[in-house]
Amino acid sequence: MGSILEIAFIMLVIASLAFAPLGYFIYRYTRKNGEPFGNIEPHGDSESLVLNYVEKTINAIKK
Protein backbone atom coordinates (compact mmCIF):
# COMPACT_ATOMS: atom_id res chain seq x y z
CA MET A 1 0.00 0.00 0.00
CA GLY A 2 2.86 2.35 0.75
CA SER A 3 4.37 1.88 -2.69
CA ILE A 4 1.12 2.99 -4.35
CA LEU A 5 1.15 6.25 -2.36
CA GLU A 6 4.81 6.80 -3.19
CA ILE A 7 4.18 6.29 -6.90
CA ALA A 8 1.14 8.60 -6.79
CA PHE A 9 3.22 11.30 -5.07
CA ILE A 10 6.06 10.95 -7.59
CA MET A 11 3.58 11.14 -10.47
CA LEU A 12 2.07 14.29 -8.97
CA VAL A 13 5.52 15.92 -8.71
CA ILE A 14 6.38 14.96 -12.32
CA ALA A 15 3.03 16.30 -13.58
CA SER A 16 3.55 19.57 -11.71
CA LEU A 17 6.97 20.02 -13.28
CA ALA A 18 5.67 19.12 -16.74
CA PHE A 19 2.80 21.62 -16.70
CA ALA A 20 4.62 24.46 -14.91
CA PRO A 21 5.64 26.24 -18.17
CA LEU A 22 2.05 26.12 -19.42
CA GLY A 23 0.78 27.58 -16.16
CA TYR A 24 3.40 30.31 -16.28
CA PHE A 25 2.44 31.25 -19.84
CA ILE A 26 -1.27 31.37 -18.93
CA TYR A 27 -0.42 33.55 -15.91
CA ARG A 28 1.62 35.97 -18.04
CA TYR A 29 -0.97 36.03 -20.83
CA THR A 30 -3.87 36.93 -18.55
CA ARG A 31 -1.86 39.43 -16.52
CA LYS A 32 -1.43 42.20 -19.14
CA ASN A 33 -4.86 42.34 -20.84
CA GLY A 34 -4.12 39.60 -23.31
CA GLU A 35 -0.56 40.65 -24.11
CA PRO A 36 1.70 37.72 -23.25
CA PHE A 37 4.84 39.66 -22.34
CA GLY A 38 3.83 43.30 -22.11
CA ASN A 39 3.82 45.75 -24.98
CA ILE A 40 5.36 44.16 -28.01
CA GLU A 41 6.04 45.72 -31.38
CA PRO A 42 3.66 44.66 -34.15
CA HIS A 43 5.17 42.51 -36.86
CA GLY A 44 6.47 44.29 -39.93
CA ASP A 45 7.25 47.63 -38.29
CA SER A 46 10.82 46.87 -37.26
CA GLU A 47 13.86 47.48 -39.43
CA SER A 48 15.80 44.46 -40.60
CA LEU A 49 18.79 44.04 -42.88
CA VAL A 50 17.16 41.07 -44.56
CA LEU A 51 13.89 42.91 -45.15
CA ASN A 52 15.73 45.93 -46.54
CA TYR A 53 17.75 43.72 -48.89
CA VAL A 54 14.65 41.89 -50.12
CA GLU A 55 12.82 45.18 -50.66
CA LYS A 56 15.72 46.57 -52.71
CA THR A 57 15.87 43.36 -54.74
CA ILE A 58 12.14 43.44 -55.47
CA ASN A 59 12.29 47.11 -56.46
CA ALA A 60 15.25 46.38 -58.78
CA ILE A 61 13.33 43.54 -60.45
CA LYS A 62 10.23 45.74 -60.89
CA LYS A 63 12.29 48.41 -62.70
C-alpha positions as CSV (number, residue, x, y, z in Angstrom):
1,M,0.0,0.0,0.0
2,G,2.9,2.4,0.7
3,S,4.4,1.9,-2.7
4,I,1.1,3.0,-4.3
5,L,1.1,6.2,-2.4
6,E,4.8,6.8,-3.2
7,I,4.2,6.3,-6.9
8,A,1.1,8.6,-6.8
9,F,3.2,11.3,-5.1
10,I,6.1,11.0,-7.6
11,M,3.6,11.1,-10.5
12,L,2.1,14.3,-9.0
13,V,5.5,15.9,-8.7
14,I,6.4,15.0,-12.3
15,A,3.0,16.3,-13.6
16,S,3.6,19.6,-11.7
17,L,7.0,20.0,-13.3
18,A,5.7,19.1,-16.7
19,F,2.8,21.6,-16.7
20,A,4.6,24.5,-14.9
21,P,5.6,26.2,-18.2
22,L,2.0,26.1,-19.4
23,G,0.8,27.6,-16.2
24,Y,3.4,30.3,-16.3
25,F,2.4,31.3,-19.8
26,I,-1.3,31.4,-18.9
27,Y,-0.4,33.5,-15.9
28,R,1.6,36.0,-18.0
29,Y,-1.0,36.0,-20.8
30,T,-3.9,36.9,-18.6
31,R,-1.9,39.4,-16.5
32,K,-1.4,42.2,-19.1
33,N,-4.9,42.3,-20.8
34,G,-4.1,39.6,-23.3
35,E,-0.6,40.7,-24.1
36,P,1.7,37.7,-23.3
37,F,4.8,39.7,-22.3
38,G,3.8,43.3,-22.1
39,N,3.8,45.8,-25.0
40,I,5.4,44.2,-28.0
41,E,6.0,45.7,-31.4
42,P,3.7,44.7,-34.2
43,H,5.2,42.5,-36.9
44,G,6.5,44.3,-39.9
45,D,7.3,47.6,-38.3
46,S,10.8,46.9,-37.3
47,E,13.9,47.5,-39.4
48,S,15.8,44.5,-40.6
49,L,18.8,44.0,-42.9
50,V,17.2,41.1,-44.6
51,L,13.9,42.9,-45.1
52,N,15.7,45.9,-46.5
53,Y,17.7,43.7,-48.9
54,V,14.7,41.9,-50.1
55,E,12.8,45.2,-50.7
56,K,15.7,46.6,-52.7
57,T,15.9,43.4,-54.7
58,I,12.1,43.4,-55.5
59,N,12.3,47.1,-56.5
60,A,15.3,46.4,-58.8
61,I,13.3,43.5,-60.5
62,K,10.2,45.7,-60.9
63,K,12.3,48.4,-62.7
